[in-house]
């Protein structure tokens, strides 16, 4: 079954405590991406990666880091989380050569206190 | 600046009452325009990709069309299970994806 998995699904943490949200896809897609979704602001792209070892900033990259060491995994790292990073986060993978298909993960709800 | 605007923000329909959702965009060099459906608390679900003006795609009660400046998602004879937020996104050169804020559709029986 084609899927994107994210872990953890829910996380409550404190300001400044480094955390990592993992993302994995089983479809051999080249493109992977992270989004945050906030009420009234919609989905905003944080970082994207068009291939292994290639990452680019989206619209809201400040305070986040990513890495793409292998095709299937694309972790999101918050080195020093702050309350304004409280949000719902989605990872997605995309097949964009030939037919376009994008699959989203189930989401990670992060609360930073 | 690349931008996507969806209207209306919310739409309430009676079952069987057809309507359209709008997605207008400004992007230099459109690579593709995409429609998604999102249910509360879940990740968006891909519906359609449109690449060039004049293109149309259909799936069940949904039909998406594209012009040079906007796209429409037509919903024919909607049912309560069509209630969801519908998102539009464009891909700019370089790969960045830009989403609109969505239209929240509610279909009452």
Interface residues (C-beta under 8 A of the other chain):
Chain A: X4 X31 X33 X35 X40 X41 X42 X43 X44 X45 X48 X50 X56 X58 X59 X90 X92 X96 X99 X100 X101 X102 X103 X104 X105 X106 X107
Chain B: X32 X34 X36 X41 X42 X43 X44 X45 X46 X49 X87 X89 X91 X94 X95 X96 X97 X98 X99 X100 X101 X102
